Amino acid sequence: MIGNYLVGLREGLEAALIVSILLAYLVKTERTHLSRHVWTGVGLAVALSLAVGAVLTFGTRGLTFEAQEIIGGTLSILAVGLVTWMIFWMATNARHLKGELHSKMDKAAEAGVGALVVVAFLAVAREGIETALFLWAAVRSTGSGTTPVVGCPARHRDRGGAGLP
């Protein structure tokens, strides 16, 4: 259970760091009027992440157990692959990340407000989709409903309660 919270915290901090860099650069370059477009991209990315989580959760309900297990295993491997790739990518690109984001923001600001929305959307959507994959895989691997996400141990449910202490 605590591992799921740590995954959510890590992905949330990554997204917050990227959004902070984008917004700070807009302030530094005196383009604060464009910050609402960054927030629009962030909102769209959050909506997409929730939609991916809903599709994973509700889209697999009609499938056989074997099909659900195949999807769960495949997505678990995909999620681990994404994190492993991100670790190696960050090791080589961490010191250039800020400059790269700044140059993308300059190009996006010149291209128009839609490009700013897309830059923020892509930066946050990747983190949100990773989180949805990890949490869904954790819930599926335990076979205990939402317990790994909400943190109500099964022993409390066995006492006749609703999963609360």
MODELLER restraints for C-alpha pairs under 7 A, 6 or more apart:
rsr = mdl.restraints
at = mdl.atoms
rsr.add(forms.Gaussian(group=physical.xy_distance, feature=features.Distance(at['CA:1:A'], at['CA:148:A']), mean=4.86, stdev=0.5))
rsr.add(forms.Gaussian(group=physical.xy_distance, feature=features.Distance(at['CA:1:A'], at['CA:149:A']), mean=6.58, stdev=0.5))
rsr.add(forms.Gaussian(group=physical.xy_distance, feature=features.Distance(at['CA:1:A'], at['CA:151:A']), mean=6.03, stdev=0.5))
rsr.add(forms.Gaussian(group=physical.xy_distance, feature=features.Distance(at['CA:4:A'], at['CA:135:A']), mean=6.46, stdev=0.5))
rsr.add(forms.Gaussian(group=physical.xy_distance, feature=features.Distance(at['CA:4:A'], at['CA:149:A']), mean=6.65, stdev=0.5))
rsr.add(forms.Gaussian(group=physical.xy_distance, feature=features.Distance(at['CA:7:A'], at['CA:131:A']), mean=6.94, stdev=0.5))
rsr.add(forms.Gaussian(group=physical.xy_distance, feature=features.Distance(at['CA:8:A'], at['CA:131:A']), mean=6.12, stdev=0.5))
rsr.add(forms.Gaussian(group=physical.xy_distance, feature=features.Distance(at['CA:11:A'], at['CA:127:A']), mean=5.51, stdev=0.5))
rsr.add(forms.Gaussian(group=physical.xy_distance, feature=features.Distance(at['CA:11:A'], at['CA:131:A']), mean=6.50, stdev=0.5))
rsr.add(forms.Gaussian(group=physical.xy_distance, feature=features.Distance(at['CA:15:A'], at['CA:123:A']), mean=6.93, stdev=0.5))
rsr.add(forms.Gaussian(group=physical.xy_distance, feature=features.Distance(at['CA:15:A'], at['CA:124:A']), mean=5.26, stdev=0.5))
rsr.add(forms.Gaussian(group=physical.xy_distance, feature=features.Distance(at['CA:15:A'], at['CA:127:A']), mean=6.21, stdev=0.5))
rsr.add(forms.Gaussian(group=physical.xy_distance, feature=features.Distance(at['CA:18:A'], at['CA:123:A']), mean=6.89, stdev=0.5))
rsr.add(forms.Gaussian(group=physical.xy_distance, feature=features.Distance(at['CA:19:A'], at['CA:120:A']), mean=6.98, stdev=0.5))
rsr.add(forms.Gaussian(group=physical.xy_distance, feature=features.Distance(at['CA:23:A'], at['CA:35:A']), mean=6.28, stdev=0.5))
rsr.add(forms.Gaussian(group=physical.xy_distance, feature=features.Distance(at['CA:25:A'], at['CA:102:A']), mean=6.70, stdev=0.5))
rsr.add(forms.Gaussian(group=physical.xy_distance, feature=features.Distance(at['CA:26:A'], at['CA:32:A']), mean=5.41, stdev=0.5))
rsr.add(forms.Gaussian(group=physical.xy_distance, feature=features.Distance(at['CA:26:A'], at['CA:35:A']), mean=6.90, stdev=0.5))
rsr.add(forms.Gaussian(group=physical.xy_distance, feature=features.Distance(at['CA:37:A'], at['CA:113:A']), mean=6.41, stdev=0.5))
rsr.add(forms.Gaussian(group=physical.xy_distance, feature=features.Distance(at['CA:37:A'], at['CA:116:A']), mean=6.14, stdev=0.5))
rsr.add(forms.Gaussian(group=physical.xy_distance, feature=features.Distance(at['CA:37:A'], at['CA:117:A']), mean=5.31, stdev=0.5))
rsr.add(forms.Gaussian(group=physical.xy_distance, feature=features.Distance(at['CA:38:A'], at['CA:116:A']), mean=5.96, stdev=0.5))
rsr.add(forms.Gaussian(group=physical.xy_distance, feature=features.Distance(at['CA:38:A'], at['CA:117:A']), mean=5.35, stdev=0.5))
rsr.add(forms.Gaussian(group=physical.xy_distance, feature=features.Distance(at['CA:38:A'], at['CA:120:A']), mean=5.38, stdev=0.5))
rsr.add(forms.Gaussian(group=physical.xy_distance, feature=features.Distance(at['CA:40:A'], at['CA:117:A']), mean=6.13, stdev=0.5))
rsr.add(forms.Gaussian(group=physical.xy_distance, feature=features.Distance(at['CA:41:A'], at['CA:117:A']), mean=4.28, stdev=0.5))
rsr.add(forms.Gaussian(group=physical.xy_distance, feature=features.Distance(at['CA:41:A'], at['CA:118:A']), mean=6.14, stdev=0.5))
rsr.add(forms.Gaussian(group=physical.xy_distance, feature=features.Distance(at['CA:41:A'], at['CA:120:A']), mean=4.90, stdev=0.5))
rsr.add(forms.Gaussian(group=physical.xy_distance, feature=features.Distance(at['CA:41:A'], at['CA:121:A']), mean=4.17, stdev=0.5))
rsr.add(forms.Gaussian(group=physical.xy_distance, feature=features.Distance(at['CA:42:A'], at['CA:120:A']), mean=5.77, stdev=0.5))
rsr.add(forms.Gaussian(group=physical.xy_distance, feature=features.Distance(at['CA:42:A'], at['CA:121:A']), mean=5.36, stdev=0.5))
rsr.add(forms.Gaussian(group=physical.xy_distance, feature=features.Distance(at['CA:42:A'], at['CA:124:A']), mean=6.12, stdev=0.5))
rsr.add(forms.Gaussian(group=physical.xy_distance, feature=features.Distance(at['CA:44:A'], at['CA:121:A']), mean=6.43, stdev=0.5))
rsr.add(forms.Gaussian(group=physical.xy_distance, feature=features.Distance(at['CA:45:A'], at['CA:121:A']), mean=5.06, stdev=0.5))
rsr.add(forms.Gaussian(group=physical.xy_distance, feature=features.Distance(at['CA:45:A'], at['CA:124:A']), mean=5.78, stdev=0.5))
rsr.add(forms.Gaussian(group=physical.xy_distance, feature=features.Distance(at['CA:45:A'], at['CA:125:A']), mean=4.47, stdev=0.5))
rsr.add(forms.Gaussian(group=physical.xy_distance, feature=features.Distance(at['CA:46:A'], at['CA:125:A']), mean=6.74, stdev=0.5))
rsr.add(forms.Gaussian(group=physical.xy_distance, feature=features.Distance(at['CA:46:A'], at['CA:128:A']), mean=6.58, stdev=0.5))
rsr.add(forms.Gaussian(group=physical.xy_distance, feature=features.Distance(at['CA:48:A'], at['CA:125:A']), mean=6.97, stdev=0.5))
rsr.add(forms.Gaussian(group=physical.xy_distance, feature=features.Distance(at['CA:49:A'], at['CA:125:A']), mean=6.46, stdev=0.5))
rsr.add(forms.Gaussian(group=physical.xy_distance, feature=features.Distance(at['CA:49:A'], at['CA:128:A']), mean=4.97, stdev=0.5))
rsr.add(forms.Gaussian(group=physical.xy_distance, feature=features.Distance(at['CA:49:A'], at['CA:129:A']), mean=5.10, stdev=0.5))
rsr.add(forms.Gaussian(group=physical.xy_distance, feature=features.Distance(at['CA:49:A'], at['CA:132:A']), mean=6.49, stdev=0.5))
rsr.add(forms.Gaussian(group=physical.xy_distance, feature=features.Distance(at['CA:52:A'], at['CA:129:A']), mean=6.79, stdev=0.5))
rsr.add(forms.Gaussian(group=physical.xy_distance, feature=features.Distance(at['CA:52:A'], at['CA:132:A']), mean=6.78, stdev=0.5))
rsr.add(forms.Gaussian(group=physical.xy_distance, feature=features.Distance(at['CA:53:A'], at['CA:132:A']), mean=5.14, stdev=0.5))
rsr.add(forms.Gaussian(group=physical.xy_distance, feature=features.Distance(at['CA:60:A'], at['CA:68:A']), mean=6.30, stdev=0.5))
rsr.add(forms.Gaussian(group=physical.xy_distance, feature=features.Distance(at['CA:72:A'], at['CA:137:A']), mean=5.80, stdev=0.5))
rsr.add(forms.Gaussian(group=physical.xy_distance, feature=features.Distance(at['CA:72:A'], at['CA:140:A']), mean=6.72, stdev=0.5))
rsr.add(forms.Gaussian(group=physical.xy_distance, feature=features.Distance(at['CA:75:A'], at['CA:133:A']), mean=6.65, stdev=0.5))
rsr.add(forms.Gaussian(group=physical.xy_distance, feature=features.Distance(at['CA:76:A'], at['CA:134:A']), mean=6.95, stdev=0.5))
rsr.add(forms.Gaussian(group=physical.xy_distance, feature=features.Distance(at['CA:76:A'], at['CA:137:A']), mean=5.73, stdev=0.5))
rsr.add(forms.Gaussian(group=physical.xy_distance, feature=features.Distance(at['CA:79:A'], at['CA:130:A']), mean=6.46, stdev=0.5))
rsr.add(forms.Gaussian(group=physical.xy_distance, feature=features.Distance(at['CA:79:A'], at['CA:133:A']), mean=6.29, stdev=0.5))
rsr.add(forms.Gaussian(group=physical.xy_distance, feature=features.Distance(at['CA:79:A'], at['CA:134:A']), mean=6.35, stdev=0.5))
rsr.add(forms.Gaussian(group=physical.xy_distance, feature=features.Distance(at['CA:105:A'], at['CA:116:A']), mean=6.89, stdev=0.5))
rsr.add(forms.Gaussian(group=physical.xy_distance, feature=features.Distance(at['CA:108:A'], at['CA:115:A']), mean=4.80, stdev=0.5))
rsr.add(forms.Gaussian(group=physical.xy_distance, feature=features.Distance(at['CA:108:A'], at['CA:116:A']), mean=5.22, stdev=0.5))
rsr.add(forms.Gaussian(group=physical.xy_distance, feature=features.Distance(at['CA:109:A'], at['CA:116:A']), mean=6.30, stdev=0.5))
rsr.add(forms.Gaussian(group=physical.xy_distance, feature=features.Distance(at['CA:138:A'], at['CA:148:A']), mean=6.85, stdev=0.5))
rsr.add(forms.Gaussian(group=physical.xy_distance, feature=features.Distance(at['CA:139:A'], at['CA:145:A']), mean=6.39, stdev=0.5))
rsr.add(forms.Gaussian(group=physical.xy_distance, feature=features.Distance(at['CA:139:A'], at['CA:146:A']), mean=6.25, stdev=0.5))
rsr.add(forms.Gaussian(group=physical.xy_distance, feature=features.Distance(at['CA:139:A'], at['CA:148:A']), mean=5.80, stdev=0.5))
rsr.add(forms.Gaussian(group=physical.xy_distance, feature=features.Distance(at['CA:147:A'], at['CA:153:A']), mean=6.37, stdev=0.5))
rsr.add(forms.Gaussian(group=physical.xy_distance, feature=features.Distance(at['CA:152:A'], at['CA:163:A']), mean=5.41, stdev=0.5))
rsr.add(forms.Gaussian(group=physical.xy_distance, feature=features.Distance(at['CA:152:A'], at['CA:164:A']), mean=6.10, stdev=0.5))
rsr.add(forms.Gaussian(group=physical.xy_distance, feature=features.Distance(at['CA:153:A'], at['CA:163:A']), mean=6.82, stdev=0.5))
rsr.add(forms.Gaussian(group=physical.xy_distance, feature=features.Distance(at['CA:154:A'], at['CA:163:A']), mean=6.78, stdev=0.5))
rsr.add(forms.Gaussian(group=physical.xy_distance, feature=features.Distance(at['CA:156:A'], at['CA:163:A']), mean=5.12, stdev=0.5))
rsr.add(forms.Gaussian(group=physical.xy_distance, feature=features.Distance(at['CA:156:A'], at['CA:164:A']), mean=6.05, stdev=0.5))
rsr.add(forms.Gaussian(group=physical.xy_distance, feature=features.Distance(at['CA:156:A'], at['CA:165:A']), mean=5.83, stdev=0.5))
rsr.add(forms.Gaussian(group=physical.xy_distance, feature=features.Distance(at['CA:157:A'], at['CA:163:A']), mean=4.15, stdev=0.5))
